[in-house]
């Protein structure tokens, strides 16, 4: 499995290099003329980490400067987000984050940055989530799970940080269903999936990308997808609505951010370069093999998405008594 993962990673990076060779070289004068650091708050080695590195490799070749990925996982992306917020606003430090770090996490806990300390440049990928269990988990549906908990069964689930989609969807679902779930935080999808397979955790809130190999092998199954529509990869997995629960949907969008104050012309160059890299058909094909969905929104729409989610979840979290003191 490890050998196969390494082989696939090298193949993806190779495709990115081929793409870069077909793209026009960026002018040597002006921005950028030195290495760019791309931070994220994801665990190293997971599929999301790999996707960011593929993006960075393509950007390196297109912009003719190294784009160095720096992973700083933990605290629901806030460690990495704070590093970007405190960086010089010159375009040489940018970050890849999912919108929860700015829409819902600041509602649940104090963060060392303000939501508007970072400015979204472009949304470029989407990571649908699922609630997965080991194949021998005794409850087959959400209704079975709810009935068991109401009958006195204690059930826990793993997530990747309070405020993340992996935390929000099960939390809101539990309120809607009138049950209590015990939440346990993990550093990354791989660690969480391993805990489920080893019997140390009953359920996990993870990306479809991370769960796919174990679902295809029959070791894991999903109770629900955190999306408005069923997955094309796993059409038998129901949505919350299919199961009769009205749960607001927050699908993670991978967004590239820069510190507030970054010059507009620099922000535009980064936006255009990222869009050019991820639009290449070879890169999209490689991501499709990973079951990684590509997605585009510009910086303005990404900012509106963040604000809309904050407004949607504020009353829900307030009424549930979950707002940060």
Secondary structure as GFF3:
##gff-version 3
##sequence-region A 1 325
A	DSSP	alpha_helix	2	22	.	.	.	ID=ss1
A	DSSP	beta_strand	36	40	.	.	.	ID=ss2
A	DSSP	alpha_helix	47	63	.	.	.	ID=ss3
A	DSSP	beta_strand	67	71	.	.	.	ID=ss4
A	DSSP	three_ten_helix	75	77	.	.	.	ID=ss5
A	DSSP	alpha_helix	78	85	.	.	.	ID=ss6
A	DSSP	beta_strand	93	98	.	.	.	ID=ss7
A	DSSP	alpha_helix	100	103	.	.	.	ID=ss8
A	DSSP	alpha_helix	105	108	.	.	.	ID=ss9
A	DSSP	three_ten_helix	115	117	.	.	.	ID=ss10
A	DSSP	beta_strand	118	127	.	.	.	ID=ss11
A	DSSP	beta_strand	129	134	.	.	.	ID=ss12
A	DSSP	alpha_helix	142	150	.	.	.	ID=ss13
A	DSSP	beta_strand	156	159	.	.	.	ID=ss14
A	DSSP	alpha_helix	165	177	.	.	.	ID=ss15
A	DSSP	beta_strand	182	185	.	.	.	ID=ss16
A	DSSP	alpha_helix	189	197	.	.	.	ID=ss17
A	DSSP	beta_strand	203	207	.	.	.	ID=ss18
A	DSSP	alpha_helix	208	216	.	.	.	ID=ss19
A	DSSP	beta_strand	220	225	.	.	.	ID=ss20
A	DSSP	beta_strand	252	259	.	.	.	ID=ss21
A	DSSP	alpha_helix	264	279	.	.	.	ID=ss22
A	DSSP	alpha_helix	281	289	.	.	.	ID=ss23
A	DSSP	beta_strand	293	298	.	.	.	ID=ss24
A	DSSP	alpha_helix	299	319	.	.	.	ID=ss25
###
